[in-house]
Amino acid sequence: MENSLAQISSLNQKDKASAYQSILLDLFARPDQSSLAADIHVLIENVMHESVGLVIGRQVLSELVKALEAGRIQDFDLRKQIIQETIHTVQPRIVSYEEQANSLRFLLADQLESQEGWSDAARVLMGISLDSGQRPDEEKFRIYLRIVRLLLEDEESGQAETYYNRAALLAPSTSDKEALLQFKLCQARISDYSRKFLEAASRYHELSYIADIDEDERRQALSAAMTCAILAPAGPNRSRVLASLCRDERTAELPSYNILLKMFHDRILRSAEIKEFQETLKAHQLAKIELSSNDRLASAVADDIDTVDPSASKRTGPSTVLDRAVMEHNLLASSKIYNNITFGGLGALLDLTSGAAETMARKMIEQGRLKGSIDQVEKLIWFEATREEDDAQGKAGGLGDVEQTAEDTGAQFTKRWDMQIRMTAANVESIIQHLTEKGLVKFAAAEA
């Protein structure tokens, strides 16, 4: 090898290029490739020398890239070693050999991705300089999108969001429908990993309707939308997302439908149901959460009232994302059942200390996700019914608007009771009218 390179050094510039390429082809044609990586490394180092010339160096590197793309090296590890060593050799003069180095990085990323080295493949692509104006925006968009997708495979959502933001700036410049669909999917997954579950549920549900996506992938998107909706913070916004999913006929075929339906109807969830649903969740959806110092202090101060009941729960707050979602849902569901509840009673319902239950209710009231007030003297939580809540539940089932008129019937709870009776009667009448129009029921004429 060294003798051949020494002979080439005495040739003129015109003949050097073909001579170097001839050596490269001979190396690939050798039956024994045990020293192939070392020989190619020596060849590339020699070609990169300033005395050889930039044009010849680029030609030889381009030939190496073509040979690797053509699969001239079948051994995965050997191919990976050659690409990595060549990239390392070229790196000090990357400005002069940027195109060839980028081609090598794409090859290495493809190989790492085929071996499920998602993060390593993403970091290889990160080494490609995309700041120069030579590469069109559409191609930059695809590279950024690929980096995001690879990082999300290893659940590195923080870094993925950085590259997603870069891709978002270039999204308007592309007309590739497939790339834009991948972009929307990455958008939904990042919201999911960032625990923005309401946003993720809406995005997944939107993707599940796109006909260009494969049927199995649309089913997965719908299932992901249901999961995110269940994990979302309880409140009016989640009620709207749940209503949208419950109206979708496809959700009835999926495993999470029962728990989705119970959440939509504001029914208390039991531990057995939660345990079954928990087995379907991914790691980031089971992430541990920590209470703030203020919440821990509030729970500790109020814990004195639990000492009279030795069987009372000692938990001072939810431990996981799912735990919090279920507790908040059960708290919201209890507001549909009770007019008021003691701190201790709510704690028993949520499997929390009375102080922790009060803290959770207080936060939900502050955030506008629960209508009510807290009487700390009597240790009571009073729940309020609002027209918005009734509308979210009563109209979502597809029965249409039910005209309601407010009356001054006396006390606050009498109003609430009357409104519930009025709504029930109106809905029953609407159902009977619908069945009559369809000819499903008939009523005999009244006798005089």
C-alpha positions as CSV (number, residue, x, y, z in Angstrom):
1,M,0.0,0.0,0.0
2,E,2.7,2.4,1.0
3,N,4.8,1.6,-2.2
4,S,1.7,2.3,-4.4
5,L,1.1,5.6,-2.7
6,A,4.8,6.6,-3.0
7,Q,4.7,5.8,-6.8
8,I,1.5,8.0,-7.2
9,S,3.2,11.0,-5.5
10,S,5.7,11.2,-8.4
11,L,2.9,11.4,-11.0
12,N,1.5,14.6,-12.4
13,Q,-1.8,16.0,-11.1
14,K,-3.7,14.8,-14.2
15,D,-2.9,11.2,-13.6
16,K,-3.1,11.1,-9.8
17,A,-6.9,11.1,-9.6
18,S,-7.2,7.9,-11.8
19,A,-4.4,6.3,-9.9
20,Y,-5.9,6.9,-6.5
21,Q,-9.3,5.6,-7.7
22,S,-7.6,2.5,-9.2
23,I,-6.1,1.8,-5.7
24,L,-9.5,2.2,-4.1
25,L,-11.2,-0.2,-6.5
26,D,-8.4,-2.7,-6.0
27,L,-8.9,-2.5,-2.2
28,F,-12.6,-3.4,-2.6
29,A,-11.9,-6.2,-5.0
30,R,-9.4,-8.0,-2.6
31,P,-10.8,-11.3,-1.3
32,D,-9.2,-10.7,2.1
33,Q,-10.6,-7.6,3.7
34,S,-9.2,-8.0,7.1
35,S,-7.0,-4.9,6.7
36,L,-9.4,-3.0,4.5
37,A,-10.4,-0.4,7.1
38,A,-6.7,0.4,7.9
39,D,-5.8,0.6,4.2
40,I,-8.7,2.9,3.3
41,H,-7.8,5.1,6.3
42,V,-4.2,5.4,5.0
43,L,-5.5,6.2,1.5
44,I,-7.8,8.9,2.7
45,E,-5.2,10.5,4.9
46,N,-2.8,10.6,1.9
47,V,-5.5,12.1,-0.4
48,M,-6.4,14.7,2.1
49,H,-2.8,16.1,2.1
50,E,-2.6,19.6,0.7
51,S,0.0,18.5,-1.9
52,V,-2.5,16.2,-3.6
53,G,-5.1,18.9,-4.3
54,L,-8.7,19.6,-3.4
55,V,-10.2,18.3,-6.7
56,I,-8.5,14.9,-6.5
57,G,-9.5,14.6,-2.8
58,R,-13.1,15.2,-3.6
59,Q,-13.1,12.7,-6.5
60,V,-11.6,10.0,-4.4
61,L,-14.1,10.6,-1.5
62,S,-17.0,10.6,-3.9
63,E,-15.9,7.2,-5.3
64,L,-15.7,5.9,-1.7
65,V,-19.2,7.1,-1.1
66,K,-20.5,5.5,-4.3
67,A,-18.9,2.2,-3.4
68,L,-20.4,2.3,0.1
69,E,-23.8,3.2,-1.3
70,A,-23.6,0.3,-3.8
71,G,-23.0,-2.2,-0.9
72,R,-19.5,-3.1,-1.9
73,I,-18.9,-3.9,1.8
74,Q,-21.4,-6.3,3.2
75,D,-20.0,-6.6,6.8
76,F,-22.0,-4.1,8.9
77,D,-19.3,-3.5,11.5
78,L,-16.6,-3.0,8.9
79,R,-18.7,-0.6,6.9
80,K,-19.5,1.4,10.0
81,Q,-15.9,1.5,11.0
82,I,-14.8,2.8,7.6
83,I,-17.5,5.5,7.5
84,Q,-16.7,6.7,11.1
85,E,-12.9,6.8,10.5
86,T,-13.4,8.7,7.2
87,I,-15.7,11.3,8.8
88,H,-13.1,11.8,11.5
89,T,-10.3,12.2,9.0
90,V,-12.3,14.7,6.9
91,Q,-13.6,16.7,9.9
92,P,-10.6,19.1,10.1
93,R,-11.2,20.2,6.5
94,I,-14.9,20.0,6.6
95,V,-15.4,23.3,4.8
96,S,-13.6,21.9,1.7
97,Y,-15.2,18.5,1.8
98,E,-18.7,19.3,3.2
99,E,-20.7,17.6,0.5
100,Q,-18.8,14.3,0.8
101,A,-18.8,14.4,4.6
102,N,-22.5,14.9,4.6
103,S,-23.0,12.0,2.3
104,L,-21.0,9.8,4.7
105,R,-23.1,11.0,7.6
106,F,-26.3,10.1,5.8
107,L,-24.9,6.6,5.2
108,L,-23.8,6.2,8.8
109,A,-27.2,7.4,10.1
110,D,-29.0,4.9,7.8
111,Q,-26.9,2.1,9.2
112,L,-27.4,3.1,12.8
113,E,-31.1,3.5,12.3
114,S,-31.3,0.0,10.8
115,Q,-29.7,-1.3,14.0
116,E,-32.2,0.8,16.1
117,G,-29.5,3.1,17.3
118,W,-32.0,6.0,17.2
119,S,-30.2,8.6,19.3
120,D,-26.8,7.8,17.8
121,A,-28.2,8.2,14.3
122,A,-29.8,11.5,15.3
123,R,-26.5,12.8,16.6
124,V,-24.7,11.9,13.4
125,L,-27.3,13.9,11.4
126,M,-26.9,16.8,13.9
127,G,-23.3,17.1,12.7
128,I,-24.5,18.2,9.2
129,S,-24.3,22.0,8.8
130,L,-27.6,23.3,7.6
131,D,-27.0,27.0,8.3
132,S,-25.5,27.6,4.8
133,G,-27.8,28.7,2.1
134,Q,-26.7,26.0,-0.4
135,R,-29.2,23.4,0.7
136,P,-32.9,24.1,-0.2
137,D,-35.3,24.7,2.7
138,E,-37.4,21.7,1.9
139,E,-34.3,19.4,2.3
140,K,-33.4,21.1,5.6
141,F,-37.0,20.5,6.7
142,R,-36.7,16.8,6.0
143,I,-33.4,16.5,7.8
144,Y,-34.7,18.3,10.9
145,L,-37.8,16.2,10.8
146,R,-35.8,13.0,10.7
147,I,-33.7,14.1,13.7
148,V,-36.9,14.8,15.6
149,R,-38.4,11.4,14.7
150,L,-35.2,9.5,15.7
151,L,-34.9,11.4,19.1
152,L,-38.5,10.6,19.9
153,E,-37.9,6.9,19.3
154,D,-35.6,7.0,22.4
155,E,-38.0,9.4,24.2
156,E,-35.5,12.3,24.2
157,S,-38.4,14.8,23.9
158,G,-36.4,17.8,25.2
159,Q,-33.8,17.8,22.4
160,A,-36.5,16.7,19.9
161,E,-38.5,19.8,20.7
162,T,-35.5,22.0,19.9
163,Y,-35.2,20.5,16.4
164,Y,-38.9,20.5,16.0
165,N,-39.0,24.3,16.5
166,R,-36.4,24.6,13.7
167,A,-38.4,22.4,11.4
168,A,-41.6,24.4,12.2
169,L,-39.9,27.5,10.7
170,L,-39.4,25.7,7.4
171,A,-42.7,23.8,7.3
172,P,-44.4,26.4,5.0
173,S,-41.7,25.9,2.4
174,T,-42.5,22.3,1.7
175,S,-45.3,20.8,-0.3
176,D,-44.4,17.2,0.4
177,K,-47.6,15.7,1.9
178,E,-45.8,12.7,3.5
179,A,-43.3,15.0,5.2
180,L,-46.0,17.3,6.5
181,L,-48.0,14.3,7.9
182,Q,-44.8,13.2,9.7
183,F,-44.4,16.7,11.0
184,K,-47.9,16.7,12.4
185,L,-47.3,13.3,14.0
186,C,-44.1,14.6,15.6
187,Q,-46.1,17.6,16.8
188,A,-48.6,15.3,18.6
189,R,-45.9,13.1,20.0
190,I,-43.9,16.1,21.5
191,S,-47.1,17.4,23.1
192,D,-47.6,13.8,24.5
193,Y,-44.0,13.6,25.9
194,S,-44.3,17.1,27.3
195,R,-47.4,16.1,29.2
196,K,-49.6,18.6,27.2
197,F,-52.2,15.8,27.0
198,L,-55.1,17.9,25.9
199,E,-53.2,19.3,23.0
200,A,-51.8,15.9,22.1
201,A,-55.2,14.3,22.2
202,S,-56.6,16.8,19.7
203,R,-53.7,16.4,17.4
204,Y,-53.8,12.6,17.5
205,H,-57.5,12.6,16.9
206,E,-57.1,14.9,13.9
207,L,-54.5,12.6,12.4
208,S,-56.8,9.6,12.8
209,Y,-59.2,11.1,10.2
210,I,-56.6,11.6,7.5
211,A,-57.2,9.1,4.7
212,D,-53.6,9.2,3.4
213,I,-52.4,7.5,6.5
214,D,-52.5,3.7,6.7
215,E,-55.5,2.2,8.5
216,D,-53.4,0.6,11.3
217,E,-51.6,3.9,11.9
218,R,-54.9,5.8,12.1
219,R,-56.1,3.3,14.6
220,Q,-52.9,3.8,16.7
221,A,-53.4,7.6,16.5
222,L,-57.0,7.2,17.7
223,S,-55.9,5.0,20.6
224,A,-53.2,7.5,21.5
225,A,-55.8,10.3,21.4
226,M,-58.0,8.3,23.9
227,T,-55.0,7.7,26.2
228,C,-54.0,11.4,26.2
229,A,-57.6,12.5,26.8
230,I,-57.8,10.2,29.9
231,L,-54.5,11.5,31.2
232,A,-55.5,15.2,30.6
233,P,-56.2,17.5,33.5
234,A,-59.9,17.3,34.6
235,G,-62.0,20.2,33.6
236,P,-64.3,21.8,30.9
237,N,-61.6,21.6,28.2
238,R,-61.1,17.9,28.8
239,S,-64.9,17.4,28.7
240,R,-65.0,18.8,25.2
241,V,-62.2,16.5,24.0
242,L,-63.9,13.5,25.7
243,A,-67.2,14.4,24.0
244,S,-65.5,14.6,20.6
245,L,-63.9,11.1,21.1
246,C,-67.1,9.5,22.4
247,R,-69.0,10.8,19.3
248,D,-66.4,9.0,17.2
249,E,-67.9,5.5,16.5
250,R,-64.4,4.0,16.0
251,T,-63.5,4.4,19.7
252,A,-66.0,1.7,20.8
253,E,-63.7,-0.9,19.2
254,L,-60.7,0.1,21.3
255,P,-59.7,-1.3,24.7
256,S,-59.8,2.1,26.5
257,Y,-63.3,2.8,25.5
258,N,-65.0,1.8,28.8
259,I,-62.8,4.1,30.9
260,L,-63.2,6.9,28.4
261,L,-66.9,6.6,28.6
262,K,-66.9,6.6,32.4
263,M,-64.8,9.7,32.4
264,F,-67.1,11.4,29.9
265,H,-70.2,10.6,32.1
266,D,-68.3,11.8,35.2
267,R,-68.4,8.4,37.0
268,I,-66.1,7.5,39.8
269,L,-63.2,5.3,38.6
270,R,-62.2,2.3,40.6
271,S,-58.7,0.9,41.2
272,A,-59.2,-2.3,39.2
273,E,-60.1,-0.3,36.1
274,I,-57.1,2.0,36.5
275,K,-54.7,-1.0,36.9
276,E,-55.9,-2.5,33.6
277,F,-55.5,0.8,31.8
278,Q,-52.1,1.4,33.4
279,E,-50.7,-1.6,31.6
280,T,-51.2,0.1,28.2
281,L,-49.3,3.2,29.1
282,K,-45.8,4.1,27.9
283,A,-42.9,5.0,30.3
284,H,-43.3,8.8,30.0
285,Q,-47.0,8.5,30.7
286,L,-46.1,6.8,34.0
287,A,-43.6,9.4,35.0
288,K,-43.2,10.2,38.7
289,I,-44.3,13.6,39.9
290,E,-43.2,15.6,42.9
291,L,-45.3,17.9,45.0
292,S,-44.2,21.5,45.4
293,S,-43.0,22.6,48.8
294,N,-46.1,24.7,49.4
295,D,-48.4,21.7,48.7
296,R,-46.3,19.4,51.0
297,L,-46.6,22.1,53.7
298,A,-50.3,22.5,53.3
299,S,-50.9,18.7,53.4
300,A,-48.7,18.4,56.6
301,V,-50.5,21.2,58.4
302,A,-54.0,19.8,57.7
303,D,-53.0,16.2,58.6
304,D,-53.9,16.7,62.3
305,I,-57.6,15.9,61.5
306,D,-56.6,12.5,60.3
307,T,-55.2,11.3,63.6
308,V,-58.6,10.4,65.0
309,D,-59.0,7.8,62.2
310,P,-56.2,5.3,62.1
311,S,-57.5,3.8,58.9
312,A,-57.2,7.1,57.0
313,S,-54.9,7.3,54.1
314,K,-51.4,8.6,54.6
315,R,-50.8,9.6,51.0
316,T,-50.0,13.3,50.7
317,G,-50.5,13.5,46.9
318,P,-50.5,11.7,43.6
319,S,-47.3,9.9,42.7
320,T,-47.6,9.5,38.9
321,V,-49.2,11.4,36.0
322,L,-52.0,8.7,35.8
323,D,-52.5,8.9,39.6
324,R,-53.1,12.7,39.3
325,A,-55.4,12.4,36.4
326,V,-57.6,9.8,38.1
327,M,-57.7,11.7,41.4
328,E,-58.7,15.0,39.7
329,H,-61.3,13.1,37.7
330,N,-62.8,11.5,40.8
331,L,-62.8,14.9,42.5
332,L,-64.7,16.4,39.6
333,A,-67.1,13.5,39.5
334,S,-67.8,13.9,43.2
335,S,-68.9,17.5,42.5
336,K,-71.7,16.0,40.3
337,I,-72.9,13.8,43.1
338,Y,-72.5,15.9,46.2
339,N,-73.5,19.4,47.1
340,N,-70.7,19.5,49.6
341,I,-68.1,17.1,51.1
342,T,-65.8,17.2,54.1
343,F,-62.0,17.2,53.7
344,G,-61.9,13.8,55.4
345,G,-64.6,12.4,53.1
346,L,-62.9,13.7,50.0
347,G,-59.6,12.3,51.3
348,A,-61.2,8.8,51.8
349,L,-62.7,9.0,48.2
350,L,-59.3,10.0,46.6
351,D,-57.1,7.8,48.9
352,L,-55.4,11.0,50.2
353,T,-55.0,12.7,53.5
354,S,-57.6,15.3,54.2
355,G,-55.0,18.1,53.8
356,A,-53.9,16.7,50.4
357,A,-57.5,16.4,49.2
358,E,-58.1,20.0,50.2
359,T,-54.9,21.1,48.4
360,M,-56.0,19.3,45.2
361,A,-59.5,20.9,45.3
362,R,-58.0,24.3,46.0
363,K,-55.7,24.1,43.0
364,M,-58.5,23.0,40.7
365,I,-60.8,25.8,41.9
366,E,-57.9,28.4,41.4
367,Q,-57.3,27.1,37.8
368,G,-61.0,27.3,37.0
369,R,-61.3,23.5,36.4
370,L,-63.7,23.1,39.4
371,K,-66.5,25.3,40.5
372,G,-66.8,25.6,44.2
373,S,-65.6,27.2,47.4
374,I,-63.8,26.0,50.5
375,D,-64.9,26.6,54.1
376,Q,-61.8,25.9,56.1
377,V,-63.6,26.6,59.4
378,E,-66.1,23.9,58.9
379,K,-63.6,21.8,56.8
380,L,-66.1,21.6,53.9
381,I,-65.8,21.9,50.1
382,W,-69.0,23.4,48.5
383,F,-69.6,22.5,44.9
384,E,-71.4,24.8,42.4
385,A,-73.2,23.9,39.2
386,T,-72.7,26.1,36.2
387,R,-74.5,26.3,32.9
388,E,-71.3,25.7,31.0
389,E,-70.8,22.3,32.8
390,D,-74.4,21.3,32.0
391,D,-74.0,22.3,28.4
392,A,-70.8,20.3,28.0
393,Q,-72.4,17.2,29.3
394,G,-76.0,17.6,28.1
395,K,-75.3,18.6,24.5
396,A,-72.3,16.5,23.8
397,G,-74.4,13.3,23.3
398,G,-75.9,14.5,20.1
399,L,-79.4,15.2,21.4
400,G,-79.2,18.8,20.3
401,D,-79.8,22.0,22.3
402,V,-82.3,21.8,25.1
403,E,-83.8,25.2,25.7
404,Q,-83.4,26.1,29.4
405,T,-84.9,29.1,31.2
406,A,-83.7,30.1,34.6
407,E,-86.3,30.6,37.3
408,D,-85.9,32.1,40.8
409,T,-87.1,29.0,42.7
410,G,-85.5,29.9,46.0
411,A,-82.4,28.4,47.5
412,Q,-79.2,27.5,45.5
413,F,-79.7,23.8,45.8
414,T,-83.4,23.9,44.9
415,K,-82.3,25.6,41.6
416,R,-79.8,22.9,40.9
417,W,-82.3,20.1,41.6
418,D,-85.0,21.7,39.4
419,M,-82.5,22.2,36.6
420,Q,-81.5,18.6,36.7
421,I,-85.2,17.5,36.6
422,R,-85.9,19.9,33.7
423,M,-83.0,18.6,31.7
424,T,-83.8,15.0,32.3
425,A,-87.4,15.5,31.2
426,A,-86.4,17.5,28.1
427,N,-83.9,14.8,27.1
428,V,-86.4,12.0,27.6
429,E,-89.0,13.9,25.5
430,S,-86.3,14.4,22.8
431,I,-85.5,10.7,22.7
432,I,-89.2,9.7,22.5
433,Q,-89.8,12.2,19.6
434,H,-86.8,10.8,17.8
435,L,-88.0,7.2,18.2
436,T,-91.5,8.2,17.1
437,E,-90.2,9.9,13.9
438,K,-88.3,6.7,13.1
439,G,-91.4,4.6,13.6
440,L,-89.8,2.6,16.3
441,V,-92.5,3.2,18.9
442,K,-96.3,3.9,18.5
443,F,-98.7,5.3,21.0
444,A,-102.4,4.2,21.1
445,A,-105.0,6.9,20.9
446,A,-106.5,7.9,24.2
447,E,-110.1,6.8,24.6
448,A,-112.7,9.4,25.4
